[in-house]
Amino acid sequence: MRIQLKTALATCAVVWLGTAALADTPVTYTDAGRPLFSFAVPDFWAVRTGGPREIEDTELGDLRAVARVMGVKPVTDDNVWMGFVSPAGVASIEGGLRYLEDIDRFLVKDPSVSSTSDTRIGGLPARVIRGTGTRDGRGINFTATVIDLPNGRVAVVVAILRDGADPAFVDDLNAVFASFRSAQ
């Protein structure tokens, strides 16, 4: 009886640990009440949303419209961040790349692109740009991705890993990309 109980408890622990590793939280990005895309946020990551707003380019003094940004980051490490946006009026990968050029100075200082590739994310065409730069005076690695959504929209996803971040977070970032799905 005692051996069976220990075996049953060990089995429950293995099942619970296996389930915990897969227990990500689904999040849906909407615009005007219409779902555009979803992705899974890893456990022990925080989600922060912001509404549409305008930000000022301090060098040029002009305002830039920014759609709702959904940011996710680990609760234990401020060195990792991933942001999602679907800017209104941007209908193609090329338009998404122009959008990134327009807002890049708000994300990364002195960017240096190390690679650009075409791929598919969630079954959809995507362009991925990887590189390095600085943010808040610290070195970073970034991945900027434009995903072509149905019905004339795109998703722009930026992942930032500051110098000194735990490299294990790369697996979490890749898992978020792997979970990405169009809601249309």
N, C-alpha and C positions, 0 to 999 in steps of 0.2 A: 504494500500500500504506500509506504513512504517513498519508494523508488518511483512508482507511478505518479505520485503527486509532484516530485521534483521534475520528472520528465514533462509533465503537463505544464508546470510553471515555466520551465525552460522553453517549451514550444510556444507558450503565450508570449514570452518575452521576445522571442525571435520574430513572431508574427507582428507584434506591436512595433518593434524597431523597424521591420521592413515596411510597415504601413506608414510610420512616421516619416520615413525617408521619402515617401511618395505623396505626402499630404500637402501639396502646394495649393494655394488659393487662387481660383480663377478671378480675373478682373476684366471688365469690359469697358472699352473706350467708346463713349457716345458723343454725338453732335446733334443738338436740337432734339434730343430724345431718341435718336436713331442710332442703334449699335453699329459701329464700324469694324472693330476688331477686338479680339480678346487675347490674353496671355496669362500664364500662371506665375504667380509670385511665390518664390521659395519661402518656406517657413522661416520665421525669425527675420523677415525683411519687412520694412515699413513702406506703405504707399502714401504718397502725398499728391494731392491734386490742386491745381490752380485753374482759374477761369481765364477767358480771353483778356488780354491786357496789352498795353503798349509799353515798350521799353525804349529808353533814349540811348542813342549812340553818343557816348561822351566825347569822342573825337570829332564826329561830324555834326553833332547837335541835332540830329533828326530822330523822329520817332519811328519805331518798327512795330507793326502789329504782330502779336504772338497768340496763337490759338491756345486752348487748354493744354497744359503740360501735365502729364502724369509721371511722377518720378518715383522710383523704387530704389531702396538701398538697404543694406544689412543694418539691423539695429545695433550691432556691436562694432561697426567700422565705418567711419565717415570717408574713407579713402575710395569707396566704390559707389557709383551712382549710374542709374540707367533712366533715361527720359524718353517718353513717347508723346508724339503730337501728330495731328492730322490737320495741316493748315488748309483753311477754306480757299478754294480757287486754285489749288495745286492739283493737277490732274494726271501727271505723268512722272516717270522717274527723272526725266530731264528737268522738269519743273521743280521736283524735290531737291535736285542737286543745286539749282539756282537759289532755292529757299535756304539751303544749308550755307551757301556762299554769303547770303545776306545776313545770316545770324551767327556765322562761325566766330566772329570776334567776341560774342557774348559767351561762347562755350570754351574756346581754346585760344590762348595767345601763342603766336609764332608756330602755327601748325606746320608739320612736315609730314607729307603723305608717304607712307612706305609701300602701300599696295592698294589696288582697286580691282574688284572682281565682280562679275555678274554671277548670280546664283538664284536659287529659289528658296523662299522662306514661307512655310505654311502652304506650299504648293504654288506660291505666287512669285512672279519675277521680282528680283531685287538687285540693287547695286550696293556693294559694301566697300567702304573706304576705311582703311586702317592707317594710323599714324601716331605721332608723338607731338608734344607741345608742352605748354605750361598753363597752369590755372592757379590763381592766388599765390603765385610765386613758387609753385611746386611743379615738378615734372609729372607728366601724365602720359598714359597710353589711351588712345581713343579708337572707337569703332563707330562710324556714322553709317547708317543704313537707310536706304529709301526703298520701301516695299510698295509695289503697284497694287492698289486695292481695286476691286470692281467698282463700277459706276462713277468713274472719273475722280477718284480720291487716291491719296497715298498716305502711308504711315511713315513718319521719320522717327528713327530710333537712334539715340546716341548713348553709348556706354563709355564710361570714364573709369579708369583704374589709375589712381595716383601712385607715384613712387612710394614704396613701403607697404602697399596693400598686400594682404595675404594672397598669393597666387592661386589658392584653392577657389577663390571667388570667380575665377574664369569659368569653372565648371558650372556654377550657378548662373552666370550670365549666358552661357551657351544653352543651358536648359530653358531659360526664359525665351530665347530666340526659337528654340525647338518647339515650344508650346504655342507660338504665335499662330492665330487663325483668323481669317476674315469672318466677320459676322454677317456678310451680305451674300 
